[in-house]
Amino acid sequence: MYFFRKILLKMVKVNNLVLFSASAGLLFLSSILIVFVENDTFPTLFDGFWWVMTTVTTVGYGDYYPVSAGGRLIAIFLYVFGIGLIGIVIGKVVDSLAIYRKKRLEGDIVYKDEGHFVIIGWSQKAEYAVREMMDTHEDCEIVLIDQLPKAPLLTENIYYIKGEAGDQKTLEKANITKAEAVLIFADDQMTSNQMIDGKTLLIASSVENLAPGVHTIVEIMEEKHIKNFKHAQVDEFIVSSETISSLAVRAAFRKGVSEIYGQLLKRSVGEDLFYIPTRSEWTTYRDAFQNLLSEGATLIADRNDLAINRKLDERIPAEAELYVVCDKTTYDTIVSKGGQS
């Protein structure tokens, strides 16, 4: 027993690749050997493999069993060494899964896929953003970056990386160069708006330095700080405090207006804002406007230009990005007619 115990302890320390290769070799050779030694009982290689697997996994159905001395010696060998070896392999697999889950929970992973969304800075706003993204595209991949000891949110499509967002190694772990977009949220735990935007500027500069081609959206506290971000080449800014204040004032002067904004900002509520691909039969904005109106959608913008109703007779440029207001059902119908976006 001491001898077998020493062997098993040494097997546990063996490199995983060597261990798995040895296990596969043992199963394969045992299957061939039992067919060769006792061909009457095990007429095919698959029969031999079936018996070997039921033996080393201790299932033992009893539908096949060796009757010759040679076959029984092979069985004894599998009882002594095979079961122990396969048990160690199964244990290694279980341990590997547990270690991987622990690493995912603690943010100690490297994300290798592409076309994902990176969210930097965990907060209630970031949580709402994740929910909204999942409501928009439930199969989208999201990578969260923060310094929390454990993942604030973890699902099949949501990953967590722990580290300084301004550190190049952390951004590389998130495979940021292959991301679809990066959202940087302001650190609302800091007290000074200047300090908050300063930290955001540092992170944005690191992101743009590493992945200049990735679309970057940044939340800032004060609009006057936008000029400091010019060298970082940020694509879009969201002015947090001023946006909320402006909405509150509008609601005060015109009751109910906040509900309109709420519908446009939430995918799951009422009408929504959707991007519509242009069609070859549309020459002017009027063509697109009337066609979409007949299908139940209202054309309101080309990119950030909201003056569509004053330029209906102008030609639609090749680089146009048209946006409409409609419900999800109407949008799906329009896209199916004009080609997918």
Sequence and secondary structure as in RCSB ss.txt:
>XXXX:A:sequence
MYFFRKILLKMVKVNNLVLFSASAGLLFLSSILIVFVENDTFPTLFDGFWWVMTTVTTVGYGDYYPVSAGGRLIA
IFLYVFGIGLIGIVIGKVVDSLAIYRKKRLEGDIVYKDEGHFVIIGWSQKAEYAVREMMDTHEDCEIVLIDQLPK
APLLTENIYYIKGEAGDQKTLEKANITKAEAVLIFADDQMTSNQMIDGKTLLIASSVENLAPGVHTIVEIMEEKH
IKNFKHAQVDEFIVSSETISSLAVRAAFRKGVSEIYGQLLKRSVGEDLFYIPTRSEWTTYRDAFQNLLSEGATLI
ADRNDLAINRKLDERIPAEAELYVVCDKTTYDTIVSKGGQS
>XXXX:A:secstr
 HHHHHHHHHHHTS HHHHHHHHHHHHHHHHHHHHHH TTT  SHHHHHHHHHHHHTT   SSS   SHHHHHHH
HHIIIIIHHHHHHHHHHHHHHHHHHHHHHHHT       S EEEES SHHHHHHHHHHHHH TT  EEEEE  SS
 SS  SSEEEEES TTSHHHHHHTTGGG SEEEE   TTSS HHHHHHHHHHHHHHHHHH TTSEEEEEES GGG
GGGGGGGT SEEEEHHHHHHHHHHHHHHSTTHHHHHHHHH TTSSSEEEEE   TT  BHHHHHHHHHHTT EEE
EETTB  GGG TTSB  TT  EEEEE HHHHHHHHHHH   
